Amino acid sequence: MKRVMFVFSLAILIGALQAEEKNVSYSRSMVKLGGTYTVGDAFTLDDVGCGLSTMKYTFFDPFVPGGFYFGLGGVDIKRNFGGVSTGDVLPVTIGWRKEVVGPFGLDFNVSPVVGSRIVDDVVSGSFYLGVKPLLGAFIAFNDTIDLELAYEPTIRALDVCGSPGGDAIYHDISLRLVIKKFTLTKKLGWYSTAQ
């Protein structure tokens, strides 16, 4: 009898907790898609290259259209400059972004970098760690789209395996299309019908 009462009490407690659970949640996010023009630390004509990058960010406070945000799993798709092919992953990003004067705004963030460099067919510095700050300016065209121009130096701090190769610092000038979303998610019961 005690077990039955315990299970019954537990079921009532779970039901009460679910009844108090929020039925709606909000999320403010943005996706950056764009190209980068990369210059190595030698600043010579044969030490330049182009590439692509993408990242999704979520704002900590969804009720404010600007402020602090975070991102997970950004990628700088492999590009060549100075005979070196690079591929960088940004595991996490923390930043701040806001419209400052009218539609014009500023964007700052910083990310650790995990990457690889390949010279010819030989992996050189095949696994390295670094840091990548961003300083950007953008113009907001409407509720959905911004256009951002940013400067992003990538600083190689530690070669974990392989011999050092390529530039210790390389500089990205990025032009990105920013797609913004403010989302309302509503939780429905199992047997609810959505209209």
C-alpha positions, 0 to 999 in steps of 0.5 A, a space after each residue: 500500500 505504501 508503494 502505491 501511495 508513493 507512486 501516486 504521489 510522484 505522479 501527482 508531483 510530476 503532473 503539477 510540475 508539468 502544469 507549471 512549465 512554460 508553454 511558450 519560449 522565445 529565441 533570437 538568433 542570427 546566421 552569418 554567411 559570407 566570404 573572406 579575403 585572407 592576407 598572411 603576415 608577410 603582406 605580399 601578393 602571393 600571400 593572399 587568398 579567399 574562402 567562405 565561412 558560416 556560423 549561427 549565433 543565439 542571443 542570451 536575452 531574446 527580448 532585446 534586439 542587441 546585446 551579448 550572444 554565443 555561437 557553437 561550431 562555426 567553420 572557416 572553410 578551407 582556403 589557400 594563401 601563400 601556398 598554405 591551405 587552412 581549415 579552421 573550426 571555431 568551437 564556441 564564440 562569445 560576442 556583443 552586437 548592437 545597432 548604435 546609430 540608426 541602422 548602423 551597428 557594431 559587432 565584437 566577438 572572440 573565439 578559440 580556434 582549432 585548425 590545420 594547415 597543409 603545405 603542398 600535400 604535407 600536413 604541417 602544423 596539422 593540429 593547432 590551437 589559437 584565438 580569433 577576435 572579430 571587430 565588425 560594423 554592419 548596416 541593418 536593412 530590415 528585420 531580417 537582413 544585415 550586411 556586415 564588414 569585419 576584420 578577424 585576425 587568427 593568431 596561432 598560439 600552439 602547434 599540438 602536432 606536426 611542425 609549424 607551417 605557414 603564418 603565425 598570424 593571418 588576417 581575414 577581411 570578411 563580408 557577410 550576409 546576416 540573417 536574423 530570426 526572432 522565434 516563438 515556440 509553443 509547446 502543445 499537448 500530445 493529443 493537441 491539433 495544430 492549426 
